[in-house]
Amino acid sequence: MAQQASTASTRMSAATWGLLSLLGLIWGGSFFFARVAVPYVPPATLVLLRVAIAAVALHIYIAGRFSIYATLRARWRSFLLLGLINNAVPHMLIFLGQTQIGAGLASILNATTPIFTVLIANRMTADEKLSPAKIAGCLIGLAGTAVLIGPRALAPFTGDSGPPLWAVVLPVLAAVSYGFAATYGKRFRGTAPPVIAAGQLTASTLLMLPVSLALDAPWQLPLPPTGAILAVLALALLSTAYGYILFFRIMAAAGATNTSLVTLLVPPSAILLGAVFLGERLTPLGMLGMALVLLGLVVLDGRLLARFPKR
């Protein structure tokens, strides 16, 4: 069994690579769909619609299996916290940022999630300490983040026009929240992954309902155009509900390490969709920042460096 697991973690079939690429496109699409919807649906209500529709879809998919309801009753406090830091807070931050920035830039900034996960896990766990490779990957990735944020921080002095600093910082803060969620999520070992997904989405729905009602009074909002409605449905059903199902399918076939490679595929997918359908373009500095972030993720992953023989 151990040998099979090791093989699965280092080699993937062409079909699994195809599924991983599809997941990268779907999760990259979440930034695209959000950018389409957020001019017409306020961020808090958009978060609520995303998690609520996805939660209903996953409950239908699970259909009472995996002892889901007993698990939800027994661990509802844990699911509330996970839903807060893995859905409600980061989604809200990203959507607020996307009122001012494009899908591609938001996806690149949020791709720093593994970097913050490593840093947080180093402080909060005993079994995931920093290694030289992890330190190097974090420094490279943080340098890329600085390249992306730097011009906005200096804009008051340079007169540079562009999105405000807060809009660029919010997706990074979302990545920090995801990092805490990844560390906290280890407490759910032994729980069926679809139950974890449905549980946190259900919890975040309960958390976001009063926020949406208080901030947006959604019953007073005008009906969004058809394109925005379709974007909300795609965000919830495709990028969230089906994205989770696909994620767990890939993890079962290829292991967690291989599945984490999707992080490298999300920003190019979001950039491509934004460029083709929204006319977005990254600046040369933005491309440099993306390259540094992705290089940092590659160094963190470690497998590329492991191909080079040690002298």
Secondary structure, DSSP 8 states (H G I E B T S, - for coil): -HHHHHHHHH---HHHHHHHHHHHHHHHHHHHHHHHHTTTS-HHHHHHHHHHHHHHHHHHHHTTGGGHHHHHHHTHHHHHHHHIIIIIHHHHHHHHHTTTS-HHHHHHHHTTHHHHHHHHHHHH-SS----HHHHHHHHHHHHHHHHHHHHHHHHHHH---SS-HHHHHHHHHHHHHHHHHHHHGGGGTTS-HHHHHHHHHHHHHHHHHHHHHHHH-GGGS----HHHHHHHHIIIIIIIIIHHHHHHHHHHHHHHHHHTTHHHHHHHHHHHHHHHHH-----HHHHHHHHHHHHHHHHHH-HHHHTS---
